[in-house]
Amino acid sequence: MVPRTQTRPRRAGTGKSRFSLGDRASWWDDPALGTDRGPNKIRWPVFGFVFLLPYLIPATQGLLEDRGPLVWRVLIGLLAYAYAACYLAFPFAFGASRRVKLWFGCSMLALGLLATLAFGMSSYILLYATATLAFIFPPAWAAILDGGALGLVTLVLYSDGRLADSGGDLVTVVSVTAAMFFMANLIRAIRRLQLANEEIATLAVANERERVARDLHDLLGHSLTTITVKAGVARRVLEASADIPRAVAEIREVEGLTRTALSDVRATVSEYRTVSLPAEIAGARAALRAADVEAELPSAADNVRAELQATFGYVLREAVTNVLRHSGAKRVRVRLGRDWLEVEDDGSAGVQAEPGNGLRGLSERVASVGGTFVARPRSGGGWTVRAEVPEPEPDGAAAVLPARPAGGLA
């Protein structure tokens, strides 16, 4: 029939997206960096060259006016233009591995420090390296490398007595670097938010597919099983006694069930279908009677909490479907309480190795309302299916529910 399975209520919201905005780990290894393409690799060199003009024009003019040794001028020129080339090429570092980013960023920063400290260029040119690092590295690494570089420049300028003369440029570099740092983190936060929304949309689609699959299974499993039983009754009537009026009555019921099933499928797909526990009790009574199964069913379901009527309706539908399909039972008893439902049969079906879709669906349904679901073999033969949903604890106090022993069939 069905395997033993038990579920407990799952806490909602315990899962955490890897694109969470408040995740401290993203300061060291930001997952959004692996999905961000960075600036346009075709348009950026044009804009980057415009940004480099305040640096390239004075550097080129200084090289042309310098009367020093040719080797010295060539060395300075290579350093200056290599630094500019790194700035133009930094969009390509966005899609690179962490090691490549590290080599690229440290090399560019070293070129900027060398130009500033060894060749006496203005400290403002460090801005190209510090801004680049703020965009291609996670925040923690960018803060460490940029802060270390600016601290080293400050220390060297102070020890050489040039801090007063270069203080204005250094303050500008620190201010603009801080602005670029926060801008880069704002862009990453927006990107992580976009990725999180995409992840939520994907999960929503998956959940909707699971809902439709679960509802269709619960619906069609019961309807088709009842239709099969009714068609079998009509066939046996025709074969045994040729009682045409009774066979016609059974076929009419089959026709009505198929129309109802079709209507329910349409409503399920559009998420407008509702389940009524009294209607499921009446349907179970008709289906069990058609299968010649003695049924002991409650006459009403008024004592069941209103919010549990639909959930218990699904449980009853699937339990009766399994009785008709698998158990070979001759007697079924259904009992109801304010917050529990129990279905017992005296069948002799074996235990399956793995839970089927029906039981998994019921487990999810009951767990979604904070309850437990159990399906287990009875000691005297047959199966017991039980769903129980404790009432919410008042004012945070633990509500102790007395254990209720599951009864057996006589």
C-alpha positions in Angstrom: 0.0 0.0 0.0 2.1 2.9 1.3 5.4 3.1 3.1 5.9 4.5 6.6 6.8 8.1 6.5 6.7 10.9 9.0 7.3 14.6 8.6 7.7 17.4 11.0 6.9 21.1 10.4 9.6 22.9 8.6 10.7 26.3 9.6 10.0 28.8 6.8 12.7 31.2 5.9 15.7 29.3 7.1 17.3 29.0 3.7 19.7 31.8 2.8 20.4 33.0 -0.7 24.1 33.1 -1.7 23.4 36.6 -2.9 22.2 37.9 0.5 22.9 41.6 0.9 23.9 41.2 4.6 26.3 38.3 4.1 29.7 39.1 5.7 31.4 36.5 3.6 30.7 38.6 0.5 33.2 41.1 1.8 36.0 38.6 1.1 34.5 36.6 -1.7 31.6 38.3 -3.4 29.6 35.9 -5.6 28.2 38.9 -7.6 31.8 39.5 -8.9 31.7 36.2 -10.7 28.5 37.2 -12.6 29.2 40.8 -13.3 30.6 41.5 -16.8 31.9 45.0 -15.8 32.2 47.9 -18.2 31.7 47.4 -21.9 34.9 46.1 -23.3 34.5 47.9 -26.6 33.3 51.3 -25.4 35.4 51.5 -22.2 38.8 52.1 -23.9 37.3 55.3 -25.5 36.0 56.6 -22.2 39.1 55.4 -20.3 41.4 57.2 -22.7 39.5 60.5 -21.9 39.9 59.9 -18.2 43.7 59.3 -18.8 44.3 62.5 -20.6 45.0 64.5 -17.4 47.7 61.9 -16.7 49.1 61.2 -20.2 49.4 64.7 -21.4 51.7 65.9 -18.5 53.6 62.6 -18.5 54.2 62.8 -22.3 55.2 66.5 -22.1 57.6 65.7 -19.3 59.3 63.0 -21.3 59.7 65.3 -24.3 61.2 68.1 -22.3 63.4 65.8 -20.2 67.1 66.1 -21.1 68.2 63.1 -19.0 69.7 59.9 -20.3 67.8 58.1 -23.0 67.6 54.9 -21.1 66.0 56.7 -18.1 63.4 58.4 -20.3 62.5 55.1 -22.0 62.1 53.4 -18.7 59.9 56.2 -17.4 57.9 56.1 -20.6 57.4 52.3 -20.4 56.3 52.6 -16.8 53.8 55.5 -17.6 52.2 53.9 -20.6 52.1 50.4 -19.0 50.2 51.9 -16.1 47.8 53.6 -18.6 47.4 50.3 -20.5 46.4 48.5 -17.3 43.7 51.1 -16.7 42.3 50.6 -20.2 42.4 46.8 -19.9 40.8 46.5 -16.4 37.3 45.5 -17.7 38.8 42.3 -19.0 39.7 41.4 -15.4 36.1 41.1 -14.3 35.6 37.7 -15.9 39.1 36.4 -14.9 39.9 34.0 -12.1 40.9 35.2 -8.7 44.6 34.6 -9.3 44.5 36.6 -12.5 42.7 39.4 -10.8 45.3 39.4 -7.9 48.2 39.5 -10.3 46.6 42.3 -12.4 45.6 44.4 -9.4 48.8 44.1 -7.6 50.8 44.8 -10.7 48.9 47.9 -11.5 49.2 49.1 -7.9 52.9 48.4 -8.0 53.3 50.5 -11.2 51.4 53.4 -9.6 53.5 53.2 -6.4 56.7 53.0 -8.4 55.7 56.0 -10.6 54.8 58.0 -7.5 57.6 57.1 -5.1 60.6 56.2 -7.4 60.1 58.6 -10.3 58.5 61.6 -8.4 55.2 61.7 -10.3 52.2 63.3 -8.6 50.5 61.1 -6.1 47.1 61.8 -7.7 48.0 59.2 -10.4 47.5 56.5 -7.8 43.8 57.2 -8.2 43.6 55.1 -11.4 44.9 52.0 -9.5 42.9 52.5 -6.3 39.7 53.0 -8.2 40.3 50.0 -10.4 41.0 47.8 -7.3 37.7 49.0 -5.7 35.8 47.6 -8.6 37.5 44.3 -9.4 38.2 43.1 -5.8 35.7 42.2 -3.0 35.4 45.1 -0.5 37.7 43.7 2.1 40.6 43.1 -0.3 40.1 46.4 -2.0 40.1 48.2 1.4 43.3 46.4 2.5 45.2 47.0 -0.8 44.1 50.6 -1.3 44.5 51.5 2.3 47.9 49.9 2.4 49.1 51.7 -0.7 47.8 55.1 0.4 49.3 54.6 3.9 52.7 53.7 2.3 52.6 56.8 0.1 51.7 59.0 3.1 54.6 57.5 5.2 57.1 58.0 2.4 56.0 61.6 1.7 56.2 62.4 5.4 59.6 60.9 5.8 60.9 62.9 2.8 59.3 66.1 4.0 57.1 66.3 1.0 53.8 65.7 2.7 52.9 69.4 3.0 53.5 70.0 -0.7 51.7 66.9 -1.8 49.0 66.8 0.9 46.3 68.3 -1.4 46.8 65.6 -4.1 46.9 62.9 -1.4 43.6 64.1 0.2 42.0 64.2 -3.3 43.2 60.6 -4.0 41.8 59.4 -0.6 38.5 61.1 -1.1 37.9 59.9 -4.6 39.1 56.4 -3.8 36.6 56.3 -0.9 33.8 57.5 -3.2 34.7 54.8 -5.8 34.8 52.2 -3.1 31.3 53.0 -2.0 30.1 53.3 -5.5 31.5 49.9 -6.4 29.8 48.4 -3.4 26.5 50.0 -4.3 26.7 48.5 -7.8 27.5 45.1 -6.3 24.5 45.4 -3.9 22.2 46.2 -6.9 23.7 43.3 -8.8 23.2 40.9 -5.8 19.6 42.1 -5.5 19.0 41.4 -9.2 20.5 37.9 -8.9 18.5 37.3 -5.7 15.3 38.3 -7.5 16.2 35.9 -10.4 16.8 33.1 -7.9 13.4 33.9 -6.2 11.7 33.8 -9.6 13.3 30.4 -10.3 12.2 29.0 -6.9 8.7 30.4 -7.5 8.4 28.6 -10.8 9.7 25.4 -9.2 7.2 25.7 -6.3 4.4 26.3 -8.7 5.3 23.2 -10.7 5.4 21.2 -7.5 2.0 22.5 -6.5 0.4 21.7 -9.8 2.0 18.2 -9.8 0.9 17.5 -6.3 -2.7 18.8 -6.9 -3.0 16.8 -10.1 -1.7 13.7 -8.5 -4.2 14.0 -5.6 -7.0 14.8 -7.9 -6.5 12.4 -10.8 -5.4 9.6 -8.5 -8.6 9.5 -6.6 -10.9 10.3 -9.6 -9.3 7.7 -11.9 -9.4 5.1 -9.1 -13.1 5.7 -8.5 -13.8 5.6 -12.2 -11.9 2.3 -12.5 -13.9 0.8 -9.7 -17.2 2.1 -11.1 -16.4 0.8 -14.6 -15.5 -2.6 -13.1 -18.8 -2.8 -11.3 -20.7 -2.0 -14.5 -18.7 -4.7 -16.3 -19.4 -7.3 -13.7 -23.1 -6.4 -13.7 -23.3 -6.9 -17.4 -21.3 -10.1 -17.3 -23.1 -11.7 -14.4 -26.7 -10.7 -14.6 -27.1 -8.4 -17.6 -28.9 -5.9 -15.4 -28.9 -3.1 -17.9 -30.5 -0.4 -15.8 -28.0 -0.9 -13.0 -25.1 -1.0 -15.5 -26.4 2.2 -17.1 -26.6 3.9 -13.7 -23.0 3.0 -13.0 -21.8 4.2 -16.4 -23.7 7.5 -15.8 -21.8 7.9 -12.5 -18.6 7.3 -14.4 -19.5 10.0 -16.9 -20.3 12.4 -14.1 -17.0 11.6 -12.4 -15.0 12.2 -15.6 -16.8 15.6 -16.1 -16.0 16.5 -12.5 -12.4 15.4 -12.9 -12.0 17.5 -16.0 -13.5 20.6 -14.2 -11.2 20.0 -11.2 -8.1 19.8 -13.5 -8.9 23.1 -15.1 -9.5 24.7 -11.6 -6.3 23.2 -10.3 -4.2 24.6 -13.1 -5.7 28.0 -12.6 -5.3 27.7 -8.7 -9.0 28.2 -8.1 -9.9 24.8 -6.9 -10.8 24.3 -3.2 -11.2 21.1 -1.3 -14.1 20.5 1.1 -13.7 17.9 3.8 -17.5 17.1 3.9 -17.4 16.6 0.2 -14.4 14.3 0.4 -16.2 12.3 3.1 -19.2 11.8 0.8 -16.9 10.9 -2.1 -15.0 8.4 0.0 -18.3 6.8 1.1 -19.4 6.4 -2.5 -16.1 5.1 -3.7 -15.7 2.6 -0.9 -19.3 1.4 -1.3 -18.7 0.8 -5.0 -15.6 -1.3 -4.2 -17.6 -3.3 -1.6 -15.5 -2.0 1.2 -17.3 -1.6 4.5 -16.7 2.0 5.6 -17.1 3.6 9.0 -17.1 7.4 8.3 -18.0 10.4 10.4 -21.3 11.9 9.6 -20.0 15.5 9.8 -16.8 17.4 9.9 -17.9 20.4 12.0 -15.6 19.6 14.8 -12.5 20.1 12.7 -10.8 23.5 12.8 -11.8 25.5 9.8 -8.2 26.1 8.6 -7.5 22.4 8.5 -10.6 21.3 6.5 -8.8 21.6 3.1 -5.6 19.8 4.3 -7.5 17.0 6.0 -9.7 16.7 2.8 -6.5 16.0 0.8 -5.3 13.5 3.4 -8.6 11.6 3.3 -8.7 11.6 -0.5 -5.2 10.1 -0.8 -5.7 7.6 2.0 -8.9 6.3 0.5 -7.3 6.2 -3.0 -4.5 4.0 -1.6 -7.0 1.7 0.1 -8.8 1.2 -3.2 -5.5 0.7 -5.2 -3.3 -1.3 -3.0 -4.7 -2.6 0.2 -7.3 -5.2 -0.7 -9.1 -4.1 2.5 -12.6 -5.1 3.5 -13.1 -2.5 6.1 -12.0 1.1 6.6 -12.5 3.4 9.5 -12.1 7.2 9.4 -12.0 9.2 12.6 -11.8 13.0 13.0 -10.9 15.3 15.9 -10.5 19.1 16.2 -6.9 18.9 15.0 -6.3 15.3 13.8 -7.5 12.8 11.2 -6.9 9.1 11.3 -7.7 6.5 8.6 -7.3 2.7 9.3 -7.9 -0.3 7.2 -7.6 -4.1 7.5 -5.7 -4.7 4.3 -2.6 -6.7 3.7 -0.5 -4.7 1.3 3.2 -4.8 1.6 5.5 -2.0 2.4 7.1 -0.1 -0.5 10.8 0.7 -0.5 10.3 4.4 -1.1 7.5 6.9 -0.5 5.3 7.6 -3.5 4.4 11.0 -4.9 1.1 10.9 -3.0 2.6 10.5 0.4 5.3 13.1 -0.3 2.6 15.5 -1.3 0.6 14.9 1.8 3.7 15.2 4.0 4.4 18.6 2.4 0.8 19.7 2.8 0.6 18.8 6.5 4.1 20.2 7.2 3.1 23.5 5.6 0.4 24.1 8.2 2.8 23.1 11.1 1.6 19.4 11.6 3.0 15.9 11.4 2.0 13.1 9.0 2.4 9.4 9.7 1.7 6.4 7.6 2.5 3.0 9.2 1.5 -0.6 9.2 -0.8 -1.8 12.0 0.3 -4.6 14.3 -2.9 -6.5 13.6 -2.6 -6.1 9.8 -3.6 -3.2 7.6 -2.4 0.4 7.7 -2.9 3.6 9.8 -2.6 7.0 8.2 -2.7 9.9 10.7 -2.3 13.7 10.3 -2.2 15.9 13.3 -1.8 19.7 13.5 -1.4 21.1 17.1 -3.0 24.4 17.8 -0.6 27.4 17.9 1.0 28.0 21.3 -0.8 30.9 23.1 1.5 33.9 24.0 4.7 31.8 23.4 3.7 29.3 26.1 4.2 25.6 25.3 0.9 23.9 24.7 1.1 20.3 25.9 -1.3 18.1 24.0 -2.1 14.7 25.6 -1.1 11.8 23.6 -4.0 9.9 22.0 -3.4 6.3 21.3 -4.3 5.1 17.8 -7.1 2.6 18.0 -7.4 -0.6 15.8 -10.1 -2.2 13.8 -12.4 -4.7 15.5 
